Amino acid sequence: MNDKRLNPLRLALLLAIGAYFGYLFLQPKPGVQPPGAPSSAAQPGLSAPSSPPCAAQIEQVGLSLGEVRLRLRGAAERIVVFTEAGNVVASTAESGSAGEYRVRTPGAATAIQIDGCPVLNLR
């Protein structure tokens, strides 16, 4: 094929890539406020709700259709596994020991929560 016939296609592709990166550059960054915007720390009377620190952290997750295997670091009392068929609440004392736990589920797991810690989304 003639190289001159491909030049308009190359130019259009270059412009599309440039427009994409320009769009990404101009998007506001999450967690960054524009200059002059009041911050939540500067407003008295407004305070962010504090969540208790998590005593356990999930180090490793193994998934299968009927069970979830977890490796935890720290101390936890209960494990909540969210599935499309319903939630499963398991005690760490009954589902494992030494930081490794196994929870049987009625379907594929979609998320996991340890005690009151934030939910770990598995999708």
Summary of the structure (lengths in Angstrom):
residues: 123
radius of gyration: 24.3
end to end distance: 45.3
largest distance: 72.4
contacts: 254
relative contact order: 0.15
helix: 23%
strand: 35%
